[in-house]
Amino acid sequence: SQQGEEDPQALSIQEGENATMNCSYKTSINNLQWYRQNSGRGLVHLILIRSNEREKHSGRLRVTLDTSKKSSSLLITASRAADTASYFCATATRIQGAQKLVFGQGTRLTINP
Amino acid sequence: DAGVIQSPRHEVTEMGQEVTLRCKPISGHDYLFWYRQTMMRGLELLIYFNNNVPIDDSGMPEDRFSAKMPNASFSTLKIQPSEPRDSAVYFCASSKNQGLAGPRNNEQFFGPGTRLTVL
């Protein structure tokens, strides 16, 4: 079953606006990661937040993590047309030394020029 | 670095045929993952390897699926016999274990995927 559940499933906004995507999960995690997937391509890692962190920034990205609510959010500020893609959260648990990622269904983000 | 390389990029085959998907991980990475992506089920982890050894194959759907990693630079995912419900995009990803304190702690690098269509 999918660990991460993204919300909303689809989001369409105007260029320049901020986009917020949410992710909820069910079990304990080591960290939570966000990935982007452009149409027809593989996933690209965006940002990782550890279970003991509450907020992290990377360029126009801001990620929050609330382990008490088992939820995370990804904020993209000042959106651009190139941000159009699907965004996935992935919860990471450590099994036999490796990080096993479980991906959510993703949020399809469309930035309108 | 060329990144994770997968071949073929597209595969169209008929039900009952054997399908072999190939992956070359990033040099120096010690973990390799195979995923399947469909509209209905999203992105599912099928199996992963550490230092060429399969660690967790609990995601492999059934015995028709098998995966091997004969050396650090090559892995295959085989479906025999293939069925229409196997149609999906199959991704290979690799990562380097940097330990719990690693700055990019086990970030996974994905290949471009193989789009498989079974008629």
Boltz contact constraints between the chains, C-beta under 6 A:
constraints:
  - contact:
      token1: [A, 2]
      token2: [B, 42]
      max_distance: 6.0
  - contact:
      token1: [A, 42]
      token2: [B, 91]
      max_distance: 6.0
  - contact:
      token1: [A, 42]
      token2: [B, 110]
      max_distance: 6.0
  - contact:
      token1: [A, 42]
      token2: [B, 111]
      max_distance: 6.0
  - contact:
      token1: [A, 42]
      token2: [B, 112]
      max_distance: 6.0
  - contact:
      token1: [A, 42]
      token2: [B, 113]
      max_distance: 6.0
  - contact:
      token1: [A, 43]
      token2: [B, 110]
      max_distance: 6.0
  - contact:
      token1: [A, 45]
      token2: [B, 107]
      max_distance: 6.0
  - contact:
      token1: [A, 96]
      token2: [B, 55]
      max_distance: 6.0
  - contact:
      token1: [A, 98]
      token2: [B, 31]
      max_distance: 6.0
  - contact:
      token1: [A, 98]
      token2: [B, 50]
      max_distance: 6.0
  - contact:
      token1: [A, 99]
      token2: [B, 106]
      max_distance: 6.0
  - contact:
      token1: [A, 103]
      token2: [B, 43]
      max_distance: 6.0
  - contact:
      token1: [A, 105]
      token2: [B, 42]
      max_distance: 6.0
